[in-house]
Amino acid sequence: MEVPGDKSISQRILILASLAIGTTKVSGISFSEDIKNLIKNLKILGVKIKKNKSSILVYGVGVGGLNSTKKSLYMGNSGTATRLMMGTLCNQDFEVKITGDKSLNKRDMGELIKPLKKMGASISSKKNKLPISIKGFNETMPIIYNQKIPSAQIKSAVLIASLNSPGLTTIIENIPTRNHTEIILKKFGAKIEIKKEKQKKIIKIIGQKELYAKSILIGGDPSAAAIVGSAALITENSKIKIKNVNFNKTRIAFFNVLKRMKANIKISNKRIISNEEIVDITFSSSKLKGIHLSKKTVANMIDEIPIFSILAAFANGSSSFVGGEQLKNKESNRIKSLYEGLYACNVKVKKKNDGLEIIGKSKNKVVGGAKIKTYYDHRIAMSFLIMGLNSEKKIIIDDKDCIKTSFPNFIKLMKQIGANF
């Protein structure tokens, strides 16, 4: 089986292809609600995008070539697309209003607003939250950005904003995060240099250099694969093989964690496609062991913490994670959402500073028997549905529509492989 194309790469490639010269053919793109909203917004800004059966064509307008609009850009539930678009609009010489759904409008954008203002953008908002109005300039100011809070979204937004800067922009990543933006920028011909200094990553990019379109094939989303594959780990006599999954080194923290938990997973068929490593992953029934996750590990598996927490409830012994400050500013406050959901399902769980401690069951099932408040968070919704596959009592989620933001065929796919949803 296969999971949808990686959402992080899909969002980045759509925006960067729009800013490139020429036509980019993209295969394997995710067609989640987040992606559909982003495509609509790029079309509003004058980008021609055509969908074929198995691919899409993006006709780039060049850096700084987007059209002004009086329409607001509705971003739905996507924090990633919102932050990337803010970086994009930073070097466009017109004003645009950005808004989103109830969940997105509650998220703090302050950490991104700071560097974008230094680069010359005029940004107005109430308490650093959407709706936000942003007025960019043709030439943004190059800056040195020392990134203290690990966020691939903010890093990427600054990189995109720098594309029209007359000089050198430097980003110092104290805790490295996913690097898809850097990979695509290199492939498109950006003048970008990446060096490692001790534990830090130094990214330097020279602006005002055109990007040139290339064909891209996007591998399956590893976060989606993590959720589907976890169903096999906690279910007796089960095995699931997921083909063509992106296995970028900045995205495999969860799979390394699974190995530490003694999960029965096998990685095969490794190859490089569009400068990204792609693999097949086989998940089989496992007797899991509880483990502790450090702040550095958590920073590289923010999207997988919900499903990790579910697996921890089935593991033998105590599991915990710390340093999850970012988790409070995702689709929901995931620490709060997970605590409430696990507690309601009669799992022993304790709050820690920016994290949780979860005491696993020695037996194979959890009690369950709860209605989970998802707070419009797709990963909370999917993770607790997976828990319900092996609970003594039924687990109900209050909102299945939020799953469409990242994995629209999740329920259908899970039913096809035997899930009783």
BELSULHU-V36019 format. One record per backbone hydrogen bond with DSSP energy under -0.5 kcal/mol. NH is the residue of the N-H (numbers start at 1). CO is the residue of the C=O. If there is no record, write none. Layout:
# BELSULHU-V36019
nh=(NH & NH)
co=(CO & CO)
This chain:
# BELSULHU-V36019
nh=(6 & 10 & 11 & 12 & 13 & 14 & 15 & 16 & 17 & 18 & 19 & 20 & 21 & 22 & 24 & 24 & 25 & 26 & 26 & 27 & 27 & 28 & 33 & 34 & 36 & 37 & 38 & 39 & 40 & 41 & 42 & 43 & 44 & 45 & 46 & 47 & 48 & 49 & 50 & 52 & 52 & 56 & 57 & 58 & 59 & 59 & 60 & 60 & 61 & 62 & 65 & 67 & 73 & 74 & 75 & 75 & 78 & 79 & 82 & 83 & 84 & 85 & 86 & 87 & 88 & 89 & 90 & 91 & 92 & 94 & 96 & 98 & 99 & 101 & 105 & 106 & 107 & 109 & 112 & 113 & 114 & 115 & 116 & 117 & 118 & 119 & 120 & 121 & 122 & 123 & 124 & 126 & 126 & 127 & 129 & 131 & 132 & 133 & 134 & 135 & 136 & 136 & 137 & 140 & 141 & 145 & 145 & 146 & 147 & 147 & 148 & 150 & 155 & 156 & 157 & 158 & 159 & 160 & 161 & 162 & 163 & 164 & 165 & 166 & 167 & 169 & 169 & 170 & 171 & 172 & 173 & 173 & 174 & 174 & 183 & 184 & 185 & 186 & 187 & 188 & 189 & 190 & 191 & 192 & 193 & 195 & 197 & 200 & 201 & 202 & 203 & 203 & 204 & 204 & 205 & 206 & 207 & 207 & 208 & 209 & 211 & 212 & 213 & 216 & 218 & 220 & 221 & 225 & 226 & 227 & 228 & 229 & 230 & 231 & 231 & 232 & 232 & 233 & 234 & 235 & 238 & 240 & 242 & 242 & 243 & 243 & 245 & 246 & 247 & 251 & 252 & 256 & 257 & 258 & 259 & 260 & 261 & 262 & 263 & 264 & 265 & 266 & 268 & 271 & 273 & 273 & 276 & 278 & 279 & 280 & 281 & 282 & 283 & 283 & 284 & 285 & 286 & 288 & 289 & 290 & 293 & 298 & 299 & 300 & 300 & 301 & 304 & 305 & 305 & 308 & 309 & 310 & 311 & 312 & 313 & 313 & 314 & 314 & 315 & 315 & 316 & 317 & 319 & 320 & 321 & 322 & 323 & 324 & 327 & 328 & 328 & 329 & 330 & 330 & 334 & 334 & 337 & 338 & 339 & 340 & 341 & 342 & 343 & 344 & 345 & 346 & 347 & 348 & 349 & 350 & 352 & 354 & 355 & 356 & 357 & 358 & 359 & 360 & 360 & 361 & 366 & 367 & 368 & 369 & 372 & 372 & 374 & 377 & 378 & 381 & 382 & 383 & 384 & 385 & 386 & 387 & 388 & 389 & 389 & 390 & 391 & 392 & 393 & 396 & 398 & 403 & 404 & 405 & 406 & 407 & 410 & 413 & 414 & 415 & 416 & 417 & 418 & 419 & 421)
co=(219 & 6 & 7 & 8 & 9 & 10 & 11 & 12 & 13 & 14 & 15 & 17 & 211 & 20 & 22 & 58 & 23 & 24 & 56 & 25 & 216 & 54 & 404 & 405 & 32 & 33 & 34 & 35 & 36 & 37 & 38 & 39 & 40 & 41 & 43 & 42 & 59 & 47 & 57 & 50 & 55 & 26 & 50 & 24 & 48 & 57 & 22 & 58 & 18 & 20 & 62 & 45 & 97 & 72 & 73 & 99 & 75 & 77 & 78 & 79 & 80 & 81 & 82 & 83 & 84 & 85 & 86 & 88 & 89 & 92 & 134 & 132 & 73 & 76 & 101 & 103 & 104 & 128 & 109 & 109 & 110 & 111 & 112 & 113 & 114 & 115 & 117 & 116 & 135 & 121 & 133 & 129 & 131 & 125 & 126 & 98 & 98 & 124 & 96 & 122 & 92 & 94 & 90 & 138 & 119 & 143 & 170 & 144 & 145 & 172 & 146 & 148 & 151 & 152 & 153 & 154 & 155 & 156 & 157 & 158 & 160 & 161 & 162 & 140 & 165 & 167 & 205 & 143 & 203 & 145 & 171 & 201 & 147 & 172 & 179 & 180 & 181 & 182 & 183 & 184 & 186 & 185 & 206 & 190 & 204 & 202 & 200 & 197 & 173 & 195 & 171 & 201 & 193 & 202 & 169 & 191 & 167 & 205 & 163 & 163 & 19 & 188 & 21 & 25 & 27 & 244 & 4 & 221 & 222 & 223 & 224 & 225 & 226 & 227 & 228 & 228 & 229 & 229 & 230 & 232 & 235 & 283 & 240 & 281 & 1 & 241 & 279 & 220 & 277 & 248 & 249 & 252 & 253 & 254 & 255 & 256 & 257 & 259 & 258 & 284 & 263 & 282 & 280 & 278 & 271 & 276 & 273 & 271 & 245 & 268 & 242 & 266 & 240 & 281 & 264 & 238 & 233 & 286 & 261 & 316 & 320 & 294 & 295 & 296 & 297 & 298 & 301 & 301 & 302 & 304 & 305 & 306 & 307 & 308 & 309 & 310 & 310 & 311 & 311 & 312 & 288 & 315 & 358 & 291 & 356 & 293 & 353 & 354 & 324 & 324 & 325 & 326 & 327 & 332 & 327 & 332 & 333 & 334 & 335 & 336 & 337 & 338 & 339 & 340 & 341 & 343 & 342 & 359 & 347 & 357 & 355 & 352 & 352 & 321 & 350 & 319 & 348 & 317 & 358 & 313 & 390 & 345 & 345 & 393 & 370 & 396 & 372 & 374 & 376 & 377 & 378 & 379 & 380 & 381 & 382 & 383 & 384 & 385 & 386 & 387 & 388 & 366 & 367 & 370 & 372 & 400 & 401 & 402 & 403 & 403 & 407 & 409 & 410 & 411 & 412 & 413 & 415 & 414 & 419)
